[in-house]
């Protein structure tokens, strides 16, 4: 079980709830379980979500294991230039 914080507009698609306890072994499973629970998050996942695990940001590394007790933040990708 890991505690995940949805940052910014991601929490809005989860009914305004920012913190979630999810049973997941890696980022892929985390995304799958979040999409099952909150279908509105799926387009965000498709566009790309950065995952911060204990302060290190991972992008497109869906097989990265989630250590128990880790601090995990999901952040929408920023666009612009």
mmCIF file of the N, C-alpha and C atoms, coordinates in Angstrom:
data_MODEL
# 
_entry.id   MODEL 
# 
loop_
_atom_site.group_PDB 
_atom_site.id 
_atom_site.type_symbol 
_atom_site.label_atom_id 
_atom_site.label_alt_id 
_atom_site.label_comp_id 
_atom_site.label_asym_id 
_atom_site.label_entity_id 
_atom_site.label_seq_id 
_atom_site.pdbx_PDB_ins_code 
_atom_site.Cartn_x 
_atom_site.Cartn_y 
_atom_site.Cartn_z 
_atom_site.occupancy 
_atom_site.B_iso_or_equiv 
_atom_site.pdbx_formal_charge 
_atom_site.auth_seq_id 
_atom_site.auth_comp_id 
_atom_site.auth_asym_id 
_atom_site.auth_atom_id 
_atom_site.pdbx_PDB_model_num 
ATOM 1   N N  . UNK A 1 1  ? 0.850   -1.178 0.000   1.00 0.00 ? 1  UNK A N  1 
ATOM 2   C CA . UNK A 1 1  ? 0.000   0.000  0.000   1.00 0.00 ? 1  UNK A CA 1 
ATOM 3   C C  . UNK A 1 1  ? 0.888   1.232  0.000   1.00 0.00 ? 1  UNK A C  1 
ATOM 4   N N  . UNK A 1 2  ? 0.580   2.152  -0.906  1.00 0.00 ? 2  UNK A N  1 
ATOM 5   C CA . UNK A 1 2  ? 1.324   3.410  -0.958  1.00 0.00 ? 2  UNK A CA 1 
ATOM 6   C C  . UNK A 1 2  ? 0.327   4.566  -0.891  1.00 0.00 ? 2  UNK A C  1 
ATOM 7   N N  . UNK A 1 3  ? 0.773   5.683  -0.346  1.00 0.00 ? 3  UNK A N  1 
ATOM 8   C CA . UNK A 1 3  ? -0.046  6.886  -0.336  1.00 0.00 ? 3  UNK A CA 1 
ATOM 9   C C  . UNK A 1 3  ? 0.379   7.749  -1.511  1.00 0.00 ? 3  UNK A C  1 
ATOM 10  N N  . UNK A 1 4  ? -0.596  8.092  -2.340  1.00 0.00 ? 4  UNK A N  1 
ATOM 11  C CA . UNK A 1 4  ? -0.342  8.857  -3.553  1.00 0.00 ? 4  UNK A CA 1 
ATOM 12  C C  . UNK A 1 4  ? -1.039  10.203 -3.428  1.00 0.00 ? 4  UNK A C  1 
ATOM 13  N N  . UNK A 1 5  ? -0.323  11.273 -3.757  1.00 0.00 ? 5  UNK A N  1 
ATOM 14  C CA . UNK A 1 5  ? -0.905  12.605 -3.779  1.00 0.00 ? 5  UNK A CA 1 
ATOM 15  C C  . UNK A 1 5  ? -1.088  13.033 -5.227  1.00 0.00 ? 5  UNK A C  1 
ATOM 16  N N  . UNK A 1 6  ? -2.325  13.363 -5.587  1.00 0.00 ? 6  UNK A N  1 
ATOM 17  C CA . UNK A 1 6  ? -2.614  13.890 -6.925  1.00 0.00 ? 6  UNK A CA 1 
ATOM 18  C C  . UNK A 1 6  ? -2.481  15.398 -6.859  1.00 0.00 ? 6  UNK A C  1 
ATOM 19  N N  . UNK A 1 7  ? -1.616  15.944 -7.679  1.00 0.00 ? 7  UNK A N  1 
ATOM 20  C CA . UNK A 1 7  ? -1.269  17.353 -7.628  1.00 0.00 ? 7  UNK A CA 1 
ATOM 21  C C  . UNK A 1 7  ? -2.059  18.133 -8.668  1.00 0.00 ? 7  UNK A C  1 
ATOM 22  N N  . UNK A 1 8  ? -2.449  19.341 -8.309  1.00 0.00 ? 8  UNK A N  1 
ATOM 23  C CA . UNK A 1 8  ? -3.087  20.257 -9.250  1.00 0.00 ? 8  UNK A CA 1 
ATOM 24  C C  . UNK A 1 8  ? -4.413  19.736 -9.780  1.00 0.00 ? 8  UNK A C  1 
ATOM 25  N N  . UNK A 1 9  ? -4.599  19.845 -11.092 1.00 0.00 ? 9  UNK A N  1 
ATOM 26  C CA . UNK A 1 9  ? -5.874  19.485 -11.707 1.00 0.00 ? 9  UNK A CA 1 
ATOM 27  C C  . UNK A 1 9  ? -6.151  17.983 -11.661 1.00 0.00 ? 9  UNK A C  1 
ATOM 28  N N  . UNK A 1 10 ? -5.164  17.160 -11.339 1.00 0.00 ? 10 UNK A N  1 
ATOM 29  C CA . UNK A 1 10 ? -5.412  15.722 -11.222 1.00 0.00 ? 10 UNK A CA 1 
ATOM 30  C C  . UNK A 1 10 ? -6.361  15.417 -10.068 1.00 0.00 ? 10 UNK A C  1 
ATOM 31  N N  . UNK A 1 11 ? -6.268  16.172 -8.991  1.00 0.00 ? 11 UNK A N  1 
ATOM 32  C CA . UNK A 1 11 ? -7.169  15.914 -7.863  1.00 0.00 ? 11 UNK A CA 1 
ATOM 33  C C  . UNK A 1 11 ? -8.617  16.234 -8.233  1.00 0.00 ? 11 UNK A C  1 
ATOM 34  N N  . UNK A 1 12 ? -8.825  17.182 -9.150  1.00 0.00 ? 12 UNK A N  1 
ATOM 35  C CA . UNK A 1 12 ? -10.186 17.532 -9.568  1.00 0.00 ? 12 UNK A CA 1 
ATOM 36  C C  . UNK A 1 12 ? -10.883 16.363 -10.250 1.00 0.00 ? 12 UNK A C  1 
ATOM 37  N N  . UNK A 1 13 ? -10.150 15.570 -11.031 1.00 0.00 ? 13 UNK A N  1 
ATOM 38  C CA . UNK A 1 13 ? -10.770 14.430 -11.713 1.00 0.00 ? 13 UNK A CA 1 
ATOM 39  C C  . UNK A 1 13 ? -10.995 13.261 -10.756 1.00 0.00 ? 13 UNK A C  1 
ATOM 40  N N  . UNK A 1 14 ? -10.463 13.368 -9.547  1.00 0.00 ? 14 UNK A N  1 
ATOM 41  C CA . UNK A 1 14 ? -10.673 12.347 -8.525  1.00 0.00 ? 14 UNK A CA 1 
ATOM 42  C C  . UNK A 1 14 ? -11.630 12.876 -7.458  1.00 0.00 ? 14 UNK A C  1 
ATOM 43  N N  . UNK A 1 15 ? -12.557 13.729 -7.884  1.00 0.00 ? 15 UNK A N  1 
ATOM 44  C CA . UNK A 1 15 ? -13.564 14.245 -6.964  1.00 0.00 ? 15 UNK A CA 1 
ATOM 45  C C  . UNK A 1 15 ? -13.034 15.235 -5.955  1.00 0.00 ? 15 UNK A C  1 
ATOM 46  N N  . UNK A 1 16 ? -11.902 15.859 -6.259  1.00 0.00 ? 16 UNK A N  1 
ATOM 47  C CA . UNK A 1 16 ? -11.327 16.852 -5.357  1.00 0.00 ? 16 UNK A CA 1 
ATOM 48  C C  . UNK A 1 16 ? -10.472 16.269 -4.252  1.00 0.00 ? 16 UNK A C  1 
ATOM 49  N N  . UNK A 1 17 ? -10.352 14.952 -4.235  1.00 0.00 ? 17 UNK A N  1 
ATOM 50  C CA . UNK A 1 17 ? -9.545  14.286 -3.201  1.00 0.00 ? 17 UNK A CA 1 
ATOM 51  C C  . UNK A 1 17 ? -8.096  14.198 -3.673  1.00 0.00 ? 17 UNK A C  1 
ATOM 52  N N  . UNK A 1 18 ? -7.173  14.717 -2.886  1.00 0.00 ? 18 UNK A N  1 
ATOM 53  C CA . UNK A 1 18 ? -5.772  14.750 -3.288  1.00 0.00 ? 18 UNK A CA 1 
ATOM 54  C C  . UNK A 1 18 ? -4.998  13.500 -2.860  1.00 0.00 ? 18 UNK A C  1 
ATOM 55  N N  . UNK A 1 19 ? -5.294  12.956 -1.686  1.00 0.00 ? 19 UNK A N  1 
ATOM 56  C CA . UNK A 1 19 ? -4.524  11.815 -1.163  1.00 0.00 ? 19 UNK A CA 1 
ATOM 57  C C  . UNK A 1 19 ? -5.315  10.521 -1.303  1.00 0.00 ? 19 UNK A C  1 
ATOM 58  N N  . UNK A 1 20 ? -4.617  9.483  -1.771  1.00 0.00 ? 20 UNK A N  1 
ATOM 59  C CA . UNK A 1 20 ? -5.233  8.183  -2.018  1.00 0.00 ? 20 UNK A CA 1 
ATOM 60  C C  . UNK A 1 20 ? -4.288  7.075  -1.552  1.00 0.00 ? 20 UNK A C  1 
ATOM 61  N N  . UNK A 1 21 ? -4.839  6.074  -0.879  1.00 0.00 ? 21 UNK A N  1 
ATOM 62  C CA . UNK A 1 21 ? -4.082  4.879  -0.525  1.00 0.00 ? 21 UNK A CA 1 
ATOM 63  C C  . UNK A 1 21 ? -4.388  3.820  -1.570  1.00 0.00 ? 21 UNK A C  1 
ATOM 64  N N  . UNK A 1 22 ? -3.341  3.351  -2.255  1.00 0.00 ? 22 UNK A N  1 
ATOM 65  C CA . UNK A 1 22 ? -3.510  2.412  -3.363  1.00 0.00 ? 22 UNK A CA 1 
ATOM 66  C C  . UNK A 1 22 ? -2.555  1.236  -3.163  1.00 0.00 ? 22 UNK A C  1 
ATOM 67  N N  . UNK A 1 23 ? -3.050  0.055  -3.423  1.00 0.00 ? 23 UNK A N  1 
ATOM 68  C CA . UNK A 1 23 ? -2.215  -1.148 -3.400  1.00 0.00 ? 23 UNK A CA 1 
ATOM 69  C C  . UNK A 1 23 ? -1.693  -1.362 -4.818  1.00 0.00 ? 23 UNK A C  1 
ATOM 70  N N  . UNK A 1 24 ? -0.411  -1.070 -5.031  1.00 0.00 ? 24 UNK A N  1 
ATOM 71  C CA . UNK A 1 24 ? 0.194   -1.208 -6.359  1.00 0.00 ? 24 UNK A CA 1 
ATOM 72  C C  . UNK A 1 24 ? 1.682   -1.482 -6.201  1.00 0.00 ? 24 UNK A C  1 
ATOM 73  N N  . UNK A 1 25 ? 2.207   -2.351 -7.085  1.00 0.00 ? 25 UNK A N  1 
ATOM 74  C CA . UNK A 1 25 ? 3.629   -2.699 -6.990  1.00 0.00 ? 25 UNK A CA 1 
ATOM 75  C C  . UNK A 1 25 ? 4.504   -1.829 -7.884  1.00 0.00 ? 25 UNK A C  1 
ATOM 76  N N  . UNK A 1 26 ? 3.909   -1.259 -8.947  1.00 0.00 ? 26 UNK A N  1 
ATOM 77  C CA . UNK A 1 26 ? 4.691   -0.405 -9.845  1.00 0.00 ? 26 UNK A CA 1 
ATOM 78  C C  . UNK A 1 26 ? 3.793   0.694  -10.418 1.00 0.00 ? 26 UNK A C  1 
ATOM 79  N N  . UNK A 1 27 ? 4.398   1.600  -11.180 1.00 0.00 ? 27 UNK A N  1 
ATOM 80  C CA . UNK A 1 27 ? 3.662   2.742  -11.725 1.00 0.00 ? 27 UNK A CA 1 
ATOM 81  C C  . UNK A 1 27 ? 2.547   2.280  -12.657 1.00 0.00 ? 27 UNK A C  1 
ATOM 82  N N  . UNK A 1 28 ? 2.782   1.270  -13.466 1.00 0.00 ? 28 UNK A N  1 
ATOM 83  C CA . UNK A 1 28 ? 1.758   0.758  -14.392 1.00 0.00 ? 28 UNK A CA 1 
ATOM 84  C C  . UNK A 1 28 ? 0.500   0.322  -13.628 1.00 0.00 ? 28 UNK A C  1 
ATOM 85  N N  . UNK A 1 29 ? 0.697   -0.449 -12.564 1.00 0.00 ? 29 UNK A N  1 
ATOM 86  C CA . UNK A 1 29 ? -0.440  -0.918 -11.773 1.00 0.00 ? 29 UNK A CA 1 
ATOM 87  C C  . UNK A 1 29 ? -1.130  0.247  -11.062 1.00 0.00 ? 29 UNK A C  1 
ATOM 88  N N  . UNK A 1 30 ? -0.356  1.210  -10.595 1.00 0.00 ? 30 UNK A N  1 
ATOM 89  C CA . UNK A 1 30 ? -0.908  2.397  -9.964  1.00 0.00 ? 30 UNK A CA 1 
ATOM 90  C C  . UNK A 1 30 ? -1.827  3.140  -10.931 1.00 0.00 ? 30 UNK A C  1 
ATOM 91  N N  . UNK A 1 31 ? -1.345  3.383  -12.159 1.00 0.00 ? 31 UNK A N  1 
ATOM 92  C CA . UNK A 1 31 ? -2.156  4.076  -13.166 1.00 0.00 ? 31 UNK A CA 1 
ATOM 93  C C  . UNK A 1 31 ? -3.422  3.280  -13.490 1.00 0.00 ? 31 UNK A C  1 
ATOM 94  N N  . UNK A 1 32 ? -3.286  1.954  -13.613 1.00 0.00 ? 32 UNK A N  1 
ATOM 95  C CA . UNK A 1 32 ? -4.437  1.118  -13.949 1.00 0.00 ? 32 UNK A CA 1 
ATOM 96  C C  . UNK A 1 32 ? -5.508  1.209  -12.855 1.00 0.00 ? 32 UNK A C  1 
ATOM 97  N N  . UNK A 1 33 ? -5.081  1.127  -11.609 1.00 0.00 ? 33 UNK A N  1 
ATOM 98  C CA . UNK A 1 33 ? -6.040  1.167  -10.504 1.00 0.00 ? 33 UNK A CA 1 
ATOM 99  C C  . UNK A 1 33 ? -6.686  2.542  -10.369 1.00 0.00 ? 33 UNK A C  1 
ATOM 100 N N  . UNK A 1 34 ? -5.915  3.589  -10.583 1.00 0.00 ? 34 UNK A N  1 
ATOM 101 C CA . UNK A 1 34 ? -6.492  4.928  -10.545 1.00 0.00 ? 34 UNK A CA 1 
ATOM 102 C C  . UNK A 1 34 ? -7.520  5.113  -11.667 1.00 0.00 ? 34 UNK A C  1 
ATOM 103 N N  . UNK A 1 35 ? -7.208  4.613  -12.870 1.00 0.00 ? 35 UNK A N  1 
ATOM 104 C CA . UNK A 1 35 ? -8.127  4.740  -14.010 1.00 0.00 ? 35 UNK A CA 1 
ATOM 105 C C  . UNK A 1 35 ? -9.407  3.932  -13.777 1.00 0.00 ? 35 UNK A C  1 
ATOM 106 N N  . UNK A 1 36 ? -9.304  2.792  -13.096 1.00 0.00 ? 36 UNK A N  1 
ATOM 107 C CA . UNK A 1 36 ? -10.495 2.004  -12.770 1.00 0.00 ? 36 UNK A CA 1 
ATOM 108 C C  . UNK A 1 36 ? -11.393 2.769  -11.798 1.00 0.00 ? 36 UNK A C  1 
ATOM 109 N N  . UNK A 1 37 ? -10.768 3.407  -10.829 1.00 0.00 ? 37 UNK A N  1 
ATOM 110 C CA . UNK A 1 37 ? -11.523 4.115  -9.800  1.00 0.00 ? 37 UNK A CA 1 
ATOM 111 C C  . UNK A 1 37 ? -12.009 5.487  -10.280 1.00 0.00 ? 37 UNK A C  1 
ATOM 112 N N  . UNK A 1 38 ? -11.205 6.155  -11.100 1.00 0.00 ? 38 UNK A N  1 
ATOM 113 C CA . UNK A 1 38 ? -11.520 7.495  -11.589 1.00 0.00 ? 38 UNK A CA 1 
ATOM 114 C C  . UNK A 1 38 ? -11.294 7.546  -13.098 1.00 0.00 ? 38 UNK A C  1 
ATOM 115 N N  . UNK A 1 39 ? -12.287 7.139  -13.907 1.00 0.00 ? 39 UNK A N  1 
ATOM 116 C CA . UNK A 1 39 ? -12.105 7.088  -15.367 1.00 0.00 ? 39 UNK A CA 1 
ATOM 117 C C  . UNK A 1 39 ? -11.672 8.424  -15.986 1.00 0.00 ? 39 UNK A C  1 
ATOM 118 N N  . UNK A 1 40 ? -11.992 9.535  -15.350 1.00 0.00 ? 40 UNK A N  1 
ATOM 119 C CA . UNK A 1 40 ? -11.607 10.843 -15.869 1.00 0.00 ? 40 UNK A CA 1 
ATOM 120 C C  . UNK A 1 40 ? -10.113 11.096 -15.865 1.00 0.00 ? 40 UNK A C  1 
ATOM 121 N N  . UNK A 1 41 ? -9.363  10.266 -15.154 1.00 0.00 ? 41 UNK A N  1 
ATOM 122 C CA . UNK A 1 41 ? -7.907  10.463 -15.092 1.00 0.00 ? 41 UNK A CA 1 
ATOM 123 C C  . UNK A 1 41 ? -7.206  9.846  -16.298 1.00 0.00 ? 41 UNK A C  1 
ATOM 124 N N  . UNK A 1 42 ? -7.906  8.944  -17.012 1.00 0.00 ? 42 UNK A N  1 
ATOM 125 C CA . UNK A 1 42 ? -7.277  8.232  -18.125 1.00 0.00 ? 42 UNK A CA 1 
ATOM 126 C C  . UNK A 1 42 ? -6.722  9.153  -19.226 1.00 0.00 ? 42 UNK A C  1 
ATOM 127 N N  . UNK A 1 43 ? -7.463  10.205 -19.648 1.00 0.00 ? 43 UNK A N  1 
ATOM 128 C CA . UNK A 1 43 ? -6.870  11.109 -20.648 1.00 0.00 ? 43 UNK A CA 1 
ATOM 129 C C  . UNK A 1 43 ? -5.592  11.785 -20.154 1.00 0.00 ? 43 UNK A C  1 
ATOM 130 N N  . UNK A 1 44 ? -5.521  12.056 -18.855 1.00 0.00 ? 44 UNK A N  1 
ATOM 131 C CA . UNK A 1 44 ? -4.303  12.647 -18.287 1.00 0.00 ? 44 UNK A CA 1 
ATOM 132 C C  . UNK A 1 44 ? -3.145  11.658 -18.361 1.00 0.00 ? 44 UNK A C  1 
ATOM 133 N N  . UNK A 1 45 ? -3.438  10.396 -18.079 1.00 0.00 ? 45 UNK A N  1 
ATOM 134 C CA . UNK A 1 45 ? -2.399  9.364  -18.162 1.00 0.00 ? 45 UNK A CA 1 
ATOM 135 C C  . UNK A 1 45 ? -1.908  9.241  -19.600 1.00 0.00 ? 45 UNK A C  1 
ATOM 136 N N  . UNK A 1 46 ? -2.850  9.276  -20.560 1.00 0.00 ? 46 UNK A N  1 
ATOM 137 C CA . UNK A 1 46 ? -2.483  9.180  -21.976 1.00 0.00 ? 46 UNK A CA 1 
ATOM 138 C C  . UNK A 1 46 ? -1.600  10.349 -22.417 1.00 0.00 ? 46 UNK A C  1 
ATOM 139 N N  . UNK A 1 47 ? -1.861  11.548 -21.881 1.00 0.00 ? 47 UNK A N  1 
ATOM 140 C CA . UNK A 1 47 ? -1.048  12.725 -22.236 1.00 0.00 ? 47 UNK A CA 1 
ATOM 141 C C  . UNK A 1 47 ? 0.307   12.708 -21.548 1.00 0.00 ? 47 UNK A C  1 
ATOM 142 N N  . UNK A 1 48 ? 0.358   12.014 -20.428 1.00 0.00 ? 48 UNK A N  1 
ATOM 143 C CA . UNK A 1 48 ? 1.624   11.910 -19.703 1.00 0.00 ? 48 UNK A CA 1 
ATOM 144 C C  . UNK A 1 48 ? 1.539   12.535 -18.328 1.00 0.00 ? 48 UNK A C  1 
ATOM 145 N N  . UNK A 1 49 ? 1.858   11.737 -17.333 1.00 0.00 ? 49 UNK A N  1 
ATOM 146 C CA . UNK A 1 49 ? 1.893   12.190 -15.950 1.00 0.00 ? 49 UNK A CA 1 
ATOM 147 C C  . UNK A 1 49 ? 3.289   11.918 -15.415 1.00 0.00 ? 49 UNK A C  1 
ATOM 148 N N  . UNK A 1 50 ? 3.858   12.916 -14.764 1.00 0.00 ? 50 UNK A N  1 
ATOM 149 C CA . UNK A 1 50 ? 5.149   12.717 -14.102 1.00 0.00 ? 50 UNK A CA 1 
ATOM 150 C C  . UNK A 1 50 ? 4.883   12.134 -12.721 1.00 0.00 ? 50 UNK A C  1 
ATOM 151 N N  . UNK A 1 51 ? 5.700   11.175 -12.335 1.00 0.00 ? 51 UNK A N  1 
ATOM 152 C CA . UNK A 1 51 ? 5.565   10.515 -11.040 1.00 0.00 ? 51 UNK A CA 1 
ATOM 153 C C  . UNK A 1 51 ? 6.807   10.840 -10.215 1.00 0.00 ? 51 UNK A C  1 
ATOM 154 N N  . UNK A 1 52 ? 6.597   11.448 -9.076  1.00 0.00 ? 52 UNK A N  1 
ATOM 155 C CA . UNK A 1 52 ? 7.709   11.736 -8.164  1.00 0.00 ? 52 UNK A CA 1 
ATOM 156 C C  . UNK A 1 52 ? 7.668   10.717 -7.030  1.00 0.00 ? 52 UNK A C  1 
ATOM 157 N N  . UNK A 1 53 ? 8.752   9.965  -6.897  1.00 0.00 ? 53 UNK A N  1 
ATOM 158 C CA . UNK A 1 53 ? 8.879   8.973  -5.833  1.00 0.00 ? 53 UNK A CA 1 
ATOM 159 C C  . UNK A 1 53 ? 10.039  9.406  -4.945  1.00 0.00 ? 53 UNK A C  1 
ATOM 160 N N  . UNK A 1 54 ? 9.704   9.767  -3.718  1.00 0.00 ? 54 UNK A N  1 
ATOM 161 C CA . UNK A 1 54 ? 10.709  10.259 -2.762  1.00 0.00 ? 54 UNK A CA 1 
ATOM 162 C C  . UNK A 1 54 ? 11.565  11.369 -3.368  1.00 0.00 ? 54 UNK A C  1 
ATOM 163 N N  . UNK A 1 55 ? 10.919  12.279 -4.110  1.00 0.00 ? 55 UNK A N  1 
ATOM 164 C CA . UNK A 1 55 ? 11.599  13.454 -4.648  1.00 0.00 ? 55 UNK A CA 1 
ATOM 165 C C  . UNK A 1 55 ? 12.260  13.272 -5.997  1.00 0.00 ? 55 UNK A C  1 
ATOM 166 N N  . UNK A 1 56 ? 12.299  12.064 -6.535  1.00 0.00 ? 56 UNK A N  1 
ATOM 167 C CA . UNK A 1 56 ? 12.874  11.819 -7.863  1.00 0.00 ? 56 UNK A CA 1 
ATOM 168 C C  . UNK A 1 56 ? 11.737  11.667 -8.860  1.00 0.00 ? 56 UNK A C  1 
ATOM 169 N N  . UNK A 1 57 ? 11.808  12.426 -9.961  1.00 0.00 ? 57 UNK A N  1 
ATOM 170 C CA . UNK A 1 57 ? 10.731  12.406 -10.960 1.00 0.00 ? 57 UNK A CA 1 
ATOM 171 C C  . UNK A 1 57 ? 11.018  11.361 -12.031 1.00 0.00 ? 57 UNK A C  1 
ATOM 172 N N  . UNK A 1 58 ? 9.996   10.557 -12.304 1.00 0.00 ? 58 UNK A N  1 
ATOM 173 C CA . UNK A 1 58 ? 10.071  9.516  -13.339 1.00 0.00 ? 58 UNK A CA 1 
ATOM 174 C C  . UNK A 1 58 ? 9.025   9.825  -14.399 1.00 0.00 ? 58 UNK A C  1 
ATOM 175 N N  . UNK A 1 59 ? 9.435   9.740  -15.657 1.00 0.00 ? 59 UNK A N  1 
ATOM 176 C CA . UNK A 1 59 ? 8.522   9.940  -16.780 1.00 0.00 ? 59 UNK A CA 1 
ATOM 177 C C  . UNK A 1 59 ? 8.623   8.729  -17.685 1.00 0.00 ? 59 UNK A C  1 
ATOM 178 N N  . UNK A 1 60 ? 7.479   8.198  -18.067 1.00 0.00 ? 60 UNK A N  1 
ATOM 179 C CA . UNK A 1 60 ? 7.434   7.074  -19.002 1.00 0.00 ? 60 UNK A CA 1 
ATOM 180 C C  . UNK A 1 60 ? 8.232   5.866  -18.500 1.00 0.00 ? 60 UNK A C  1 
ATOM 181 N N  . UNK A 1 61 ? 8.294   5.680  -17.193 1.00 0.00 ? 61 UNK A N  1 
ATOM 182 C CA . UNK A 1 61 ? 8.991   4.543  -16.596 1.00 0.00 ? 61 UNK A CA 1 
ATOM 183 C C  . UNK A 1 61 ? 7.965   3.727  -15.834 1.00 0.00 ? 61 UNK A C  1 
ATOM 184 N N  . UNK A 1 62 ? 7.035   3.131  -16.549 1.00 0.00 ? 62 UNK A N  1 
ATOM 185 C CA . UNK A 1 62 ? 5.879   2.491  -15.940 1.00 0.00 ? 62 UNK A CA 1 
ATOM 186 C C  . UNK A 1 62 ? 6.239   1.239  -15.154 1.00 0.00 ? 62 UNK A C  1 
ATOM 187 N N  . UNK A 1 63 ? 7.398   0.666  -15.362 1.00 0.00 ? 63 UNK A N  1 
ATOM 188 C CA . UNK A 1 63 ? 7.774   -0.546 -14.637 1.00 0.00 ? 63 UNK A CA 1 
ATOM 189 C C  . UNK A 1 63 ? 8.505   -0.226 -13.323 1.00 0.00 ? 63 UNK A C  1 
ATOM 190 N N  . UNK A 1 64 ? 8.705   1.045  -13.020 1.00 0.00 ? 64 UNK A N  1 
ATOM 191 C CA . UNK A 1 64 ? 9.394   1.438  -11.790 1.00 0.00 ? 64 UNK A CA 1 
ATOM 192 C C  . UNK A 1 64 ? 8.602   0.963  -10.574 1.00 0.00 ? 64 UNK A C  1 
ATOM 193 N N  . UNK A 1 65 ? 9.272   0.207  -9.704  1.00 0.00 ? 65 UNK A N  1 
ATOM 194 C CA . UNK A 1 65 ? 8.621   -0.310 -8.503  1.00 0.00 ? 65 UNK A CA 1 
ATOM 195 C C  . UNK A 1 65 ? 8.344   0.811  -7.516  1.00 0.00 ? 65 UNK A C  1 
ATOM 196 N N  . UNK A 1 66 ? 7.257   0.650  -6.778  1.00 0.00 ? 66 UNK A N  1 
ATOM 197 C CA . UNK A 1 66 ? 6.868   1.613  -5.755  1.00 0.00 ? 66 UNK A CA 1 
ATOM 198 C C  . UNK A 1 66 ? 7.258   1.044  -4.393  1.00 0.00 ? 66 UNK A C  1 
ATOM 199 N N  . UNK A 1 67 ? 8.294   1.606  -3.766  1.00 0.00 ? 67 UNK A N  1 
ATOM 200 C CA . UNK A 1 67 ? 8.713   1.081  -2.469  1.00 0.00 ? 67 UNK A CA 1 
ATOM 201 C C  . UNK A 1 67 ? 7.660   1.361  -1.395  1.00 0.00 ? 67 UNK A C  1 
ATOM 202 N N  . UNK A 1 68 ? 7.434   0.415  -0.488  1.00 0.00 ? 68 UNK A N  1 
ATOM 203 C CA . UNK A 1 68 ? 6.466   0.645  0.596   1.00 0.00 ? 68 UNK A CA 1 
ATOM 204 C C  . UNK A 1 68 ? 6.859   1.878  1.406   1.00 0.00 ? 68 UNK A C  1 
ATOM 205 N N  . UNK A 1 69 ? 5.862   2.682  1.730   1.00 0.00 ? 69 UNK A N  1 
ATOM 206 C CA . UNK A 1 69 ? 6.109   3.862  2.543   1.00 0.00 ? 69 UNK A CA 1 
ATOM 207 C C  . UNK A 1 69 ? 6.697   5.041  1.786   1.00 0.00 ? 69 UNK A C  1 
ATOM 208 N N  . UNK A 1 70 ? 6.832   4.916  0.475   1.00 0.00 ? 70 UNK A N  1 
ATOM 209 C CA . UNK A 1 70 ? 7.416   6.005  -0.318  1.00 0.00 ? 70 UNK A CA 1 
ATOM 210 C C  . UNK A 1 70 ? 6.450   7.185  -0.397  1.00 0.00 ? 70 UNK A C  1 
ATOM 211 N N  . UNK A 1 71 ? 7.010   8.372  -0.564  1.00 0.00 ? 71 UNK A N  1 
ATOM 212 C CA . UNK A 1 71 ? 6.218   9.572  -0.807  1.00 0.00 ? 71 UNK A CA 1 
ATOM 213 C C  . UNK A 1 71 ? 6.034   9.688  -2.317  1.00 0.00 ? 71 UNK A C  1 
ATOM 214 N N  . UNK A 1 72 ? 4.783   9.587  -2.783  1.00 0.00 ? 72 UNK A N  1 
ATOM 215 C CA . UNK A 1 72 ? 4.515   9.558  -4.222  1.00 0.00 ? 72 UNK A CA 1 
ATOM 216 C C  . UNK A 1 72 ? 3.572   10.700 -4.595  1.00 0.00 ? 72 UNK A C  1 
ATOM 217 N N  . UNK A 1 73 ? 3.993   11.483 -5.570  1.00 0.00 ? 73 UNK A N  1 
ATOM 218 C CA . UNK A 1 73 ? 3.176   12.572 -6.100  1.00 0.00 ? 73 UNK A CA 1 
ATOM 219 C C  . UNK A 1 73 ? 2.992   12.340 -7.598  1.00 0.00 ? 73 UNK A C  1 
ATOM 220 N N  . UNK A 1 74 ? 1.771   12.530 -8.087  1.00 0.00 ? 74 UNK A N  1 
ATOM 221 C CA . UNK A 1 74 ? 1.504   12.499 -9.524  1.00 0.00 ? 74 UNK A CA 1 
ATOM 222 C C  . UNK A 1 74 ? 1.240   13.926 -9.965  1.00 0.00 ? 74 UNK A C  1 
ATOM 223 N N  . UNK A 1 75 ? 1.966   14.342 -11.017 1.00 0.00 ? 75 UNK A N  1 
ATOM 224 C CA . UNK A 1 75 ? 1.872   15.715 -11.499 1.00 0.00 ? 75 UNK A CA 1 
ATOM 225 C C  . UNK A 1 75 ? 1.528   15.715 -12.986 1.00 0.00 ? 75 UNK A C  1 
ATOM 226 N N  . UNK A 1 76 ? 0.562   16.537 -13.409 1.00 0.00 ? 76 UNK A N  1 
ATOM 227 C CA . UNK A 1 76 ? 0.275   16.623 -14.835 1.00 0.00 ? 76 UNK A CA 1 
ATOM 228 C C  . UNK A 1 76 ? 1.478   17.220 -15.549 1.00 0.00 ? 76 UNK A C  1 
ATOM 229 N N  . UNK A 1 77 ? 1.703   16.757 -16.762 1.00 0.00 ? 77 UNK A N  1 
ATOM 230 C CA . UNK A 1 77 ? 2.803   17.326 -17.558 1.00 0.00 ? 77 UNK A CA 1 
ATOM 231 C C  . UNK A 1 77 ? 2.488   18.760 -17.908 1.00 0.00 ? 77 UNK A C  1 
ATOM 232 N N  . UNK A 1 78 ? 3.488   19.592 -17.839 1.00 0.00 ? 78 UNK A N  1 
ATOM 233 C CA . UNK A 1 78 ? 3.322   20.994 -18.201 1.00 0.00 ? 78 UNK A CA 1 
ATOM 234 C C  . UNK A 1 78 ? 3.545   21.143 -19.703 1.00 0.00 ? 78 UNK A C  1 
ATOM 235 N N  . UNK A 1 79 ? 2.710   21.957 -20.316 1.00 0.00 ? 79 UNK A N  1 
ATOM 236 C CA . UNK A 1 79 ? 2.855   22.222 -21.741 1.00 0.00 ? 79 UNK A CA 1 
ATOM 237 C C  . UNK A 1 79 ? 3.186   23.695 -21.921 1.00 0.00 ? 79 UNK A C  1 
ATOM 238 N N  . UNK A 1 80 ? 3.760   23.990 -23.032 1.00 0.00 ? 80 UNK A N  1 
ATOM 239 C CA . UNK A 1 80 ? 4.090   25.378 -23.313 1.00 0.00 ? 80 UNK A CA 1 
ATOM 240 C C  . UNK A 1 80 ? 5.491   25.492 -23.886 1.00 0.00 ? 80 UNK A C  1 
ATOM 241 N N  . UNK A 1 81 ? 5.907   26.697 -24.063 1.00 0.00 ? 81 UNK A N  1 
ATOM 242 C CA . UNK A 1 81 ? 7.221   26.810 -24.651 1.00 0.00 ? 81 UNK A CA 1 
ATOM 243 C C  . UNK A 1 81 ? 7.817   28.142 -24.518 1.00 0.00 ? 81 UNK A C  1 
# 
